[in-house]
Amino acid sequence: MAVKVSDFSNHYRNDSIAFFVLVQMLLVTIAGAAGWMVLYYLPITALEGYLISMSLLLLFEIIAGIVLAKRATQPLKVLSQAIAHVSSDPIQTPPPDIAPKQYERNGLKDMVQTVYELAVAAGRTTGSEIAVTESSSVSPVGTIFANAPCGIVGLNEKGEVIIANAIAPTHKNPNDEIELELLFEQSDGLEKWLEDCRANKVRDTKVWRRVADSIPGEDGRRIFDVIGYYNKDGEQNIETILITVDRTANYAPDDEDMDFIALAAHELRGPITVIRGYLDLLDEELKPTLAADQQVLIDRLQVSAEQLSGYINNILNVSRYDRNHLKLHLHEEQLLAIIKNLLPDFALRAKTKHRRLTFHIPEDLPNIAADPSSLSEVLSNLIDNAIKYSKDDGEVVVSAAVKGNFVEITVQDFGIGMPGSVMGSLFTKFYRSHRSRQQVSGTGLGLYICKAIVESHGGSIWVRSVEGEGSIFGFTMPIYTTVADKLGKDDNGNEQIIERADGWIKNHAMYRR
């Protein structure tokens, strides 16, 4: 019958005392018999016989002491080996052999299995080397936790990591605390979700895709899909469970493709600039002599060249944004003035697609803090999308209004709209829904770079849509007077008005607690 872990000490002490007494009795008997045999067969005196007998007894006592010491320290050796096996020691220690029957009888086997169970609960081992037998005390849940092919992380109500298995993206800080190492988007990250859950929900689930543990270019970079489950009444002090699935093999090629595309885009930038320049020159020089259909052709060539130039700029900006190098200089600007400069181009795009473009921009709007070129790119992308997804003769409405410390700009179309299932991924790099791939050409980068630019201004971007009725994209730009002091501290750089990390603009939030 197996001994309970709590009874091991008493049972082993009694067993050891019995073994010691038995060995001592056996040694005294052997030594006495050997002494009588020496006196009987050897021509020696009684004193000499006594000395030889004592010498033999001492020799047997030394041998017995070694045997007893080895037996007495065997449990300590087995437990030490088990602890070393599940520890973070860089020297891999094999698990002890706990198969002998006496280990099950005296309770040592259960003690070793308890060490394994505690290690599994603390996330200190993969469990792949732990021999779990039918008599093992390791729970099935603990075994699954340790051997799961995905990372499992438990957070308490403070957002602190209290449990994680070995393959979860975590590390230990200098205080020996476990920290989650993932780069969440600031506008849709883990902390923001948890704040919302704690304020408004009892249970909730959320999925993040393409969450990396470091920025592109760093060695050993991994990319995960992350599933979060929040339970306000969670057991064992675990409020939130995160499941991390390593998708590096699927997503990493995108980073390599981005590097190649960025290089190609950089090389194409020069020729496209030349083409646009010659088109402008031809339009100016030949305009008086061109027939109406020829002028339409020139106009379409210019629009196409402008779009191609925009794609190239988007690709280059995405490359910089991914590496946290998207730095901008923001100045006091009039939104209406920026739109007026772009109006001819916008009107031409709408005309060639047979759309009506309407602007509702109040003249008394406060000035904003913006980089005109980047803001123009955001407006161009959103208006282009609205024109693409509108119906023939449809209307696109661009509006602006003050919202707190920001000016909010919206671009509304009344076209095909989108189902709710795709809106969560719209601002993801390279994302294009199945229907948009079939109906409209594009790179899948426009909305991603819009998000990058807006957030680099300290604003935010959003979308609302009803399938079959149209979509509204909106974004905010800070009112200049609300950020003027911060901009003045850094030569109009944007670093002071958004999150930062290690001297670089922090486009992602590294979740470390």
Phi and psi in degrees as a GROMACS rama.xvg file:
@    title "Ramachandran Plot"
@    xaxis  label "Phi"
@    yaxis  label "Psi"
@TYPE xy
-70.6474  149.712  ALA-2
-95.2793  140.582  VAL-3
-66.3385  150.837  LYS-4
-57.5368  -40.7348  VAL-5
-66.3465  -21.853  SER-6
-96.1461  1.50451  ASP-7
-60.5805  -44.7802  PHE-8
-58.7481  -52.4741  SER-9
-62.7103  -44.2114  ASN-10
-62.8812  -43.0134  HIS-11
-70.8375  -35.8137  TYR-12
-62.6015  -48.0193  ARG-13
-63.3182  -40.3045  ASN-14
-63.9607  -40.1223  ASP-15
-68.4854  -40.183  SER-16
-62.8513  -44.0592  ILE-17
-62.0056  -41.4523  ALA-18
-65.4444  -39.8898  PHE-19
-63.9706  -46.2592  PHE-20
-61.5432  -42.7327  VAL-21
-62.1504  -43.3412  LEU-22
-65.5865  -42.5616  VAL-23
-62.6539  -44.0149  GLN-24
-61.1149  -40.9958  MET-25
-65.8542  -40.2095  LEU-26
-66.1555  -43.5255  LEU-27
-61.8874  -41.2622  VAL-28
-63.4416  -46.0885  THR-29
-64.8434  -43.6236  ILE-30
-64.0081  -41.7237  ALA-31
-63.675  -43.791  GLY-32
-63.2375  -40.5425  ALA-33
-64.8513  -36.8334  ALA-34
-65.632  -44.4095  GLY-35
-64.28  -37.0626  TRP-36
-66.3514  -37.9992  MET-37
-64.3145  -46.602  VAL-38
-64.6378  -34.1095  LEU-39
-76.1514  -40.0895  TYR-40
-96.719  -18.77  TYR-41
-109.164  141.472  LEU-42
-79.4412  75.5343  PRO-43
-132.612  163.574  ILE-44
-76.8177  169.032  THR-45
-64.3793  -37.9857  ALA-46
-64.3761  -43.0599  LEU-47
-62.8145  -40.3326  GLU-48
-62.4272  -39.225  GLY-49
-63.4846  -44.148  TYR-50
-63.824  -40.8394  LEU-51
-64.9033  -40.2612  ILE-52
-63.406  -43.2995  SER-53
-64.7236  -36.9758  MET-54
-63.7335  -43.599  SER-55
-63.9139  -40.2801  LEU-56
-62.968  -41.0739  LEU-57
-63.7703  -40.7995  LEU-58
-61.9734  -45.3127  LEU-59
-64.3427  -35.3504  PHE-60
-64.9028  -39.0629  GLU-61
-63.9396  -45.9198  ILE-62
-61.6922  -44.5766  ILE-63
-64.2673  -37.5604  ALA-64
-61.5233  -40.6651  GLY-65
-63.8787  -44.3638  ILE-66
-62.7636  -45.7073  VAL-67
-65.3859  -40.1217  LEU-68
-64.2095  -42.5072  ALA-69
-62.2455  -41.5682  LYS-70
-69.2431  -39.1703  ARG-71
-67.7254  -32.9695  ALA-72
-93.4576  -1.92869  THR-73
-58.671  -44.0335  GLN-74
-59.4577  -40.2404  PRO-75
-62.5653  -40.2657  LEU-76
-63.2006  -44.4691  LYS-77
-64.817  -45.8358  VAL-78
-65.0483  -40.4663  LEU-79
-62.4706  -40.5838  SER-80
-66.1364  -38.4858  GLN-81
-65.7323  -43.0146  ALA-82
-65.0501  -43.0301  ILE-83
-63.3543  -33.2294  ALA-84
-64.9256  -37.3543  HIS-85
-97.1279  1.0984  VAL-86
-83.0713  176.495  SER-87
-89.4141  16.4239  SER-88
-58.4039  127.587  ASP-89
-64.1912  -21.7958  PRO-90
-85.3026  113.998  ILE-91
-69.7848  122.013  GLN-92
-103.565  128.753  THR-93
-69.794  156.001  PRO-94
-71.5148  149.282  PRO-95
-72.2854  157.98  PRO-96
-85.2445  112.38  ASP-97
-112.15  23.6184  ILE-98
-76.7656  -30.7383  ALA-99
-53.1686  141.382  PRO-100
-61.3774  -34.4955  LYS-101
-64.6961  -26.4129  GLN-102
-69.6486  -34.0609  TYR-103
-74.9862  -35.0261  GLU-104
-70.4463  -40.8284  ARG-105
-92.4324  -1.44732  ASN-106
96.3828  -3.85922  GLY-107
-65.4131  -36.1059  LEU-108
-60.8764  -43.035  LYS-109
-66.6468  -33.6903  ASP-110
-65.9658  -41.9965  MET-111
-63.4941  -43.3195  VAL-112
-64.0726  -32.1272  GLN-113
-65.9648  -38.9147  THR-114
-59.4569  -44.106  VAL-115
-63.1098  -41.9937  TYR-116
-64.4356  -41.5726  GLU-117
-65.3848  -37.4323  LEU-118
-66.2801  -40.9049  ALA-119
-62.477  -43.199  VAL-120
-63.9777  -30.6796  ALA-121
-88.6795  -2.13632  ALA-122
69.1807  29.6818  GLY-123
-93.0939  -1.6737  ARG-124
-151.344  153.863  THR-125
-74.5195  -20.4113  THR-126
79.1746  -4.67961  GLY-127
-68.7376  -24.7418  SER-128
-97.3696  -6.09843  GLU-129
-78.9746  123.789  ILE-130
-82.647  108.828  ALA-131
-101.166  115.168  VAL-132
-104.776  176.684  THR-133
-63.9241  -28.6109  GLU-134
-90.1814  2.50478  SER-135
-67.3129  147.992  SER-136
-91.7  -0.322924  SER-137
-69.7218  126.493  VAL-138
-72.1275  152.605  SER-139
-58.1625  -36.6935  PRO-140
-63.4648  -42.6036  VAL-141
-63.3158  -38.8053  GLY-142
-65.3817  -44.2432  THR-143
-62.4108  -43.0596  ILE-144
-56.6406  -45.0131  PHE-145
-73.599  -33.505  ALA-146
-101.141  3.89552  ASN-147
-60.9843  141.456  ALA-148
-79.5864  9.71286  PRO-149
-132.479  160.445  CYS-150
-75.1128  140.22  GLY-151
-128.746  124.907  ILE-152
-131.272  134.689  VAL-153
-112.224  130.737  GLY-154
-114.66  144.086  LEU-155
-87.476  -173.261  ASN-156
-68.0317  -13.0656  GLU-157
-93.7162  0.806164  LYS-158
80.231  13.0692  GLY-159
-87.5  142.793  GLU-160
-76.3392  119.264  VAL-161
-112.276  -11.6378  ILE-162
-157.849  141.315  ILE-163
-160.307  140.235  ALA-164
-83.4221  176.161  ASN-165
-66.1513  -32.0347  ALA-166
-93.986  3.38289  ILE-167
-69.3438  148.368  ALA-168
-74.929  78.973  PRO-169
-132.38  165.673  THR-170
-150.008  168.997  HIS-171
-104.914  133.566  LYS-172
-84.4202  175.79  ASN-173
-58.5647  -20.6917  PRO-174
-89.2737  11.3101  ASN-175
65.1765  28.2762  ASP-176
-101.088  142.831  GLU-177
-79.451  130.938  ILE-178
-124.595  141.11  GLU-179
-80.6091  131.585  LEU-180
-116.956  87.43  GLU-181
-142.295  144.115  LEU-182
-100.312  94.3987  LEU-183
-87.5144  149.946  PHE-184
-64.1383  138.722  GLU-185
-61.1897  -40.9598  GLN-186
-77.6077  -14.0263  SER-187
-145.877  47.8644  ASP-188
-98.7288  -176.788  GLY-189
-65.1395  -46.4677  LEU-190
-62.5387  -42.993  GLU-191
-63.3297  -41.3194  LYS-192
-63.2912  -43.8531  TRP-193
-65.2881  -38.7959  LEU-194
-59.9221  -43.4707  GLU-195
-65.4962  -42.2809  ASP-196
-62.7952  -45.4095  CYS-197
-65.473  -29.2377  ARG-198
-84.8906  -30.904  ALA-199
-128.43  -10.5241  ASN-200
-134.574  157.722  LYS-201
-98.4398  -41.3289  VAL-202
-138.239  147.327  ARG-203
-161.632  156.443  ASP-204
-131.351  142.287  THR-205
-145.077  149.636  LYS-206
-123.473  130.776  VAL-207
-114.731  136.133  TRP-208
-111.486  151.795  ARG-209
56.2526  52.8994  ARG-210
-99.5823  116.508  VAL-211
-96.2488  162.509  ALA-212
-98.4258  -3.14788  ASP-213
-162.193  168.378  SER-214
-77.8843  159.278  ILE-215
-56.415  142.866  PRO-216
100.091  -19.4099  GLY-217
-80.2378  142.714  GLU-218
-65.8649  142.524  ASP-219
72.7272  16.5599  GLY-220
-63.6446  133.213  ARG-221
-120.831  150.357  ARG-222
-126.582  132.443  ILE-223
-124.304  154.25  PHE-224
-97.5128  133.91  ASP-225
-121.522  130.246  VAL-226
-112.265  125.323  ILE-227
-111.105  136.263  GLY-228
-126.118  119.922  TYR-229
-106.063  132.534  TYR-230
-139.574  108.02  ASN-231
-59.7195  -30.1124  LYS-232
-105.394  34.1555  ASP-233
-62.3596  152.608  GLY-234
-88.8844  165.326  GLU-235
56.3672  31.4046  GLN-236
65.1517  15.6025  ASN-237
-99.7082  111.021  ILE-238
-89.2665  -35.8083  GLU-239
-132.507  137.086  THR-240
-116.302  131.183  ILE-241
-113.874  131.515  LEU-242
-109.534  123.351  ILE-243
-114.163  124.414  THR-244
-110.603  118.638  VAL-245
-72.1827  111.595  ASP-246
-114.54  26.9893  ARG-247
-57.1702  -42.3145  THR-248
-61.0048  -29.95  ALA-249
-84.3541  -37.7771  ASN-250
-95.8787  -27.7414  TYR-251
-57.7662  -37.3906  ALA-252
-56.9187  -27.697  PRO-253
-62.673  -38.7181  ASP-254
-63.865  -42.559  ASP-255
-65.4593  -40.5397  GLU-256
-62.5731  -37.8867  ASP-257
-64.1353  -40.4163  MET-258
-61.6658  -43.9865  ASP-259
-66.7771  -43.9167  PHE-260
-63.1681  -41.0215  ILE-261
-62.1071  -40.6874  ALA-262
-63.7993  -44.8769  LEU-263
-63.8996  -41.4676  ALA-264
-62.9945  -39.4326  ALA-265
-62.5365  -39.4666  HIS-266
-71.5894  -29.6878  GLU-267
-79.992  -18.5167  LEU-268
-59.9118  -42.2768  ARG-269
-62.6401  -54.2244  GLY-270
-59.261  -37.6293  PRO-271
-65.0967  -39.7347  ILE-272
-61.4491  -40.5054  THR-273
-64.5746  -44.5327  VAL-274
-59.8034  -45.1394  ILE-275
-63.5402  -38.0944  ARG-276
-64.0001  -43.316  GLY-277
-67.4022  -35.6734  TYR-278
-64.5217  -41.5345  LEU-279
-63.3201  -40.1489  ASP-280
-66.1791  -44.9167  LEU-281
-61.5208  -41.9473  LEU-282
-61.9277  -41.5005  ASP-283
-70.7575  -41.8367  GLU-284
-78.3591  -36.2654  GLU-285
-98.6769  -6.53509  LEU-286
-52.6053  -42.8803  LYS-287
-64.9516  -23.143  PRO-288
-103.096  -5.53175  THR-289
-82.7448  140.494  LEU-290
-74.3421  167.731  ALA-291
-60.1685  -44.1724  ALA-292
-68.5837  -32.7013  ASP-293
-68.0298  -37.787  GLN-294
-65.3635  -38.9228  GLN-295
-60.6451  -40.4994  VAL-296
-62.5522  -45.2095  LEU-297
-61.4263  -42.9112  ILE-298
-60.3901  -42.1672  ASP-299
-68.9703  -36.4668  ARG-300
-62.4752  -40.7241  LEU-301
-66.1786  -42.7091  GLN-302
-62.0292  -43.0506  VAL-303
-64.5426  -42.332  SER-304
-64.1725  -37.7308  ALA-305
-66.2877  -41.677  GLU-306
-64.0625  -43.1037  GLN-307
-62.6707  -40.4376  LEU-308
-62.3046  -39.2243  SER-309
-64.3477  -40.4284  GLY-310
-60.3893  -43.3447  TYR-311
-63.5854  -43.4838  ILE-312
-63.136  -39.6363  ASN-313
-59.1383  -46.8653  ASN-314
-61.6034  -44.7765  ILE-315
-65.325  -38.5024  LEU-316
-68.0805  -38.1818  ASN-317
-60.6315  -43.2687  VAL-318
-59.8844  -43.0795  SER-319
-69.293  -41.0833  ARG-320
-63.5874  -41.6576  TYR-321
-59.0362  -29.3766  ASP-322
-98.3443  16.5257  ARG-323
60  31.8176  ASN-324
-111.249  15.853  HIS-325
-82.7643  87.2563  LEU-326
-104.516  137.112  LYS-327
-127.35  154.184  LEU-328
-110.365  119.401  HIS-329
-103.491  135.397  LEU-330
-127.138  166.286  HIS-331
-73.5121  118.624  GLU-332
-133.193  153.371  GLU-333
-95.5388  122.18  GLN-334
-59.4694  -42.3736  LEU-335
-62.1318  -37.3725  LEU-336
-66.7913  -40.1307  ALA-337
-63.7645  -42.6186  ILE-338
-66.7649  -39.015  ILE-339
-61.92  -36.6542  LYS-340
-66.031  -30.4915  ASN-341
-92.12  -9.95927  LEU-342
-56.8614  -45.1497  LEU-343
-57.1619  -41.9642  PRO-344
-66.84  -44.2406  ASP-345
-59.9339  -45.1923  PHE-346
-62.5577  -39.8131  ALA-347
-65.5027  -41.8659  LEU-348
-61.8964  -44.6025  ARG-349
-64.7767  -39.9537  ALA-350
-64.5079  -43.3704  LYS-351
-67.2446  -23.0795  THR-352
-101.643  3.71986  LYS-353
61.0275  50.7699  HIS-354
-122.114  157.233  ARG-355
-104.688  127.681  ARG-356
-112.297  122.99  LEU-357
-123.806  136.224  THR-358
-116.86  133.364  PHE-359
-123.731  80.4045  HIS-360
-116.456  106.774  ILE-361
-61.6012  141.108  PRO-362
-73.6471  -20.1798  GLU-363
-95.7544  16.911  ASP-364
-61.5914  140.869  LEU-365
-66.7495  152.907  PRO-366
-66.1287  150.807  ASN-367
-112.662  161.53  ILE-368
-93.6653  112.925  ALA-369
-153.244  157.365  ALA-370
-98.3305  110.375  ASP-371
-54.9057  -41.6996  PRO-372
-64.111  -45.4781  SER-373
-67.6576  -41.4805  SER-374
-62.8861  -37.8125  LEU-375
-61.4818  -35.9512  SER-376
-66.9512  -40.381  GLU-377
-62.9922  -49.0119  VAL-378
-60.234  -42.3691  LEU-379
-62.3686  -43.8723  SER-380
-63.5876  -46.3273  ASN-381
-68.9457  -40.3464  LEU-382
-69.5215  -39.9924  ILE-383
-56.7443  -46.2717  ASP-384
-62.593  -42.5994  ASN-385
-62.2601  -39.5112  ALA-386
-66.4727  -41.9116  ILE-387
-62.1484  -43.1487  LYS-388
-95.8968  6.57547  TYR-389
-83.1711  167.026  SER-390
-89.9777  162.049  LYS-391
-54.4232  134.189  ASP-392
65.0395  15.9711  ASP-393
-77.6498  164.748  GLY-394
-107.381  141.932  GLU-395
-118.985  125.186  VAL-396
-115.278  125.306  VAL-397
-110.325  123.055  VAL-398
-130.098  163.579  SER-399
-148.582  146.383  ALA-400
-158.594  158.955  ALA-401
-80.0968  131.647  VAL-402
-130.899  93.7711  LYS-403
65.6746  -123.615  GLY-404
-90.624  14.0985  ASN-405
-130.244  159.594  PHE-406
-103.522  125.356  VAL-407
-100.727  126.602  GLU-408
-109.796  132.511  ILE-409
-123.627  145.541  THR-410
-124.785  115.369  VAL-411
-117.426  134.55  GLN-412
-123.19  166.76  ASP-413
-123.293  44.6608  PHE-414
-99.8487  -133.308  GLY-415
-77.4005  -20.5589  ILE-416
66.7833  -175.162  GLY-417
-141.593  147.495  MET-418
-73.6303  154.291  PRO-419
-61.2565  -24.6093  GLY-420
-67.7614  -20.146  SER-421
-101.088  -15.7713  VAL-422
-67.7968  -28.0447  MET-423
-67.0088  -18.6184  GLY-424
-110.05  4.13494  SER-425
-59.8935  -35.2078  LEU-426
-94.8846  16.2746  PHE-427
-88.5501  140.68  THR-428
-58.3153  133.149  LYS-429
71.0693  4.01698  PHE-430
-77.9336  130.069  TYR-431
-144.297  129.655  ARG-432
-66.9388  161.276  SER-433
-58.5822  -41.7771  HIS-434
-69.3429  -40.1553  ARG-435
-67.6982  -31.7825  SER-436
-65.1358  -34.6193  ARG-437
-76.7948  -35.663  GLN-438
-97.2372  -33.2416  GLN-439
-135.396  135.521  VAL-440
-76.7975  157.92  SER-441
166.933  173.382  GLY-442
-101.035  -17.3056  THR-443
79.3801  15.3495  GLY-444
-109.659  -18.4941  LEU-445
-57.7829  -51.5901  GLY-446
-70.9075  -31.1943  LEU-447
-62.601  -45.1454  TYR-448
-73.7111  -30.1181  ILE-449
-58.4392  -46.2916  CYS-450
-60.8771  -42.49  LYS-451
-61.5321  -45.9817  ALA-452
-66.6165  -46.7555  ILE-453
-60.9826  -46.2716  VAL-454
-68.1453  -28.509  GLU-455
-73.6954  -13.1154  SER-456
-90.0266  -4.09547  HIS-457
86.612  12.1424  GLY-458
-103.511  -167.094  GLY-459
-142.637  159.654  SER-460
-130.183  148.306  ILE-461
-150.067  171.454  TRP-462
-147.492  142.74  VAL-463
-130.285  140.269  ARG-464
-154.286  147.996  SER-465
-127.367  123.375  VAL-466
-59.5566  128.516  GLU-467
87.5671  -8.27124  GLY-468
-118.934  -20.1432  GLU-469
123.899  -178.394  GLY-470
-137.241  154.766  SER-471
-127.771  120.581  ILE-472
-104.521  133.281  PHE-473
-134.143  151.547  GLY-474
-150.512  161.476  PHE-475
-118.291  147.473  THR-476
-125.281  135.554  MET-477
-67.7435  140.263  PRO-478
-67.3317  134.345  ILE-479
-57.7712  -42.7167  TYR-480
-63.5707  -23.1321  THR-481
-79.6193  -16.9509  THR-482
-125.864  4.96407  VAL-483
-57.991  -41.4142  ALA-484
-63.3126  -43.9364  ASP-485
-65.6034  -40.3137  LYS-486
-65.4416  -36.278  LEU-487
-66.2795  -22.4553  GLY-488
-77.6281  -12.0592  LYS-489
-136.858  36.6502  ASP-490
52.7422  44.6874  ASP-491
66.4685  14.6634  ASN-492
-73.5672  155.841  GLY-493
-90.713  1.60458  ASN-494
-61.834  -31.9206  GLU-495
-77.5742  -16.681  GLN-496
-103.281  1.40228  ILE-497
-132.92  170.384  ILE-498
-62.194  146.308  GLU-499
-130.311  161.082  ARG-500
-155.932  124.602  ALA-501
55.6224  36.1164  ASP-502
83.6249  -6.56764  GLY-503
-111.833  154.83  TRP-504
-63.5386  134.415  ILE-505
-100.305  94.5777  LYS-506
-79.3912  -14.1746  ASN-507
-125.601  157.6  HIS-508
-106.041  113.732  ALA-509
-78.4968  117.478  MET-510
-84.2961  102.349  TYR-511
-133.8  121.997  ARG-512
